[in-house]
Amino acid sequence: QLQESGPGLVKPSQTLSLACTVSSRSITTNSYWHWIRQSPGKGLEWIGYIYYSGSTIYSPSLRSRTSISRDTSKNQFTLQLSSVTPEDTGVYYCARDRVDWGQGTQVTVSS
């Protein structure tokens, strides 16, 4: 199972920080650990992933503002999205191999 956590409200220009806690397996096993979001009225948008080895790949459109890291002691991986705007409002999901998904967490960017 995967569970997202983090602030539900972020102010413009600040950094959005979310954590995904994994309870079903170790994040160091052979899987891709993804962050995906859905903004109001839009489809799913892939943000990036961290591979079990620790390497990362980001969406080209978000690369300059995105950082995905992990804490193996907590079996968590995290998302940081900097310089947010109201366009970053949406439901953020973490997923394993895009097969197992968390329930999602709503993030609103507003002053």
C-alpha positions in Angstrom: 0.0 0.0 0.0 1.0 3.6 -0.7 -0.1 6.6 1.3 0.5 10.3 0.4 0.9 12.9 3.0 1.7 16.6 3.1 0.2 20.1 3.4 -3.1 20.6 1.6 -2.5 24.3 1.1 0.6 25.9 -0.3 1.2 29.6 -1.1 2.3 30.7 -4.5 6.0 30.8 -5.1 6.6 28.3 -2.2 7.7 24.7 -2.5 5.2 21.9 -2.4 6.5 18.9 -0.4 4.8 15.5 -0.3 5.8 12.2 1.1 4.7 8.7 0.0 4.9 6.0 2.7 5.1 2.5 1.3 4.0 -0.4 3.4 3.7 -3.2 0.9 7.3 -3.7 0.0 10.7 -2.1 0.3 11.3 0.9 -2.0 14.7 -0.7 -2.7 13.1 -3.6 -4.5 13.0 -3.6 -8.3 10.3 -1.0 -9.0 9.7 2.5 -10.3 8.2 4.8 -7.8 6.2 7.5 -9.5 4.5 10.9 -8.7 1.5 11.7 -10.8 -1.1 14.5 -10.5 -4.5 15.5 -11.8 -5.4 19.1 -12.1 -9.0 20.3 -12.2 -10.5 19.6 -15.6 -7.4 17.9 -16.9 -6.1 14.4 -17.3 -3.4 12.7 -15.4 0.0 14.2 -15.6 3.1 12.3 -14.9 5.6 14.2 -12.8 8.5 11.8 -12.5 9.9 8.7 -10.8 12.7 7.4 -8.6 14.0 4.0 -9.5 14.8 1.4 -6.9 18.4 2.2 -7.5 17.9 5.8 -6.6 18.1 7.3 -10.1 15.4 9.8 -11.1 13.7 10.9 -14.3 11.4 13.9 -14.5 8.8 15.2 -16.9 10.5 17.7 -19.3 7.8 20.2 -18.6 8.4 20.1 -14.8 12.0 19.1 -14.6 13.3 22.6 -13.7 11.1 22.7 -10.6 11.0 19.0 -9.5 13.0 16.9 -7.1 12.2 13.3 -6.1 14.2 11.7 -3.3 13.8 8.9 -0.9 14.4 7.9 2.8 15.0 4.2 2.9 15.0 4.2 6.7 11.3 5.3 6.5 10.5 3.4 3.3 9.3 6.7 1.9 9.9 8.7 -1.3 9.2 12.4 -1.5 8.3 15.0 -4.0 9.3 18.6 -4.0 7.9 21.1 -6.5 9.3 24.6 -6.3 7.9 28.0 -7.3 4.3 26.7 -7.4 1.5 28.6 -8.9 -2.3 28.0 -8.9 -1.8 25.9 -12.0 -0.1 23.3 -9.7 -3.4 22.8 -7.8 -4.6 19.2 -8.0 -4.7 15.8 -6.6 -1.2 14.3 -6.3 -0.7 10.5 -6.4 2.2 8.2 -5.7 2.4 4.9 -7.5 4.5 1.8 -7.9 5.1 0.9 -11.5 1.8 2.7 -12.2 0.1 -0.5 -11.0 -0.3 0.2 -7.3 -1.6 3.7 -6.4 -2.1 5.7 -3.3 -5.5 7.3 -2.7 -4.2 10.7 -3.7 -3.9 13.9 -1.7 -5.4 17.3 -2.6 -3.0 20.2 -2.9 -4.3 23.7 -3.4 -2.0 26.6 -4.3 -3.5 29.8 -3.1 -2.6 32.9 -1.1 
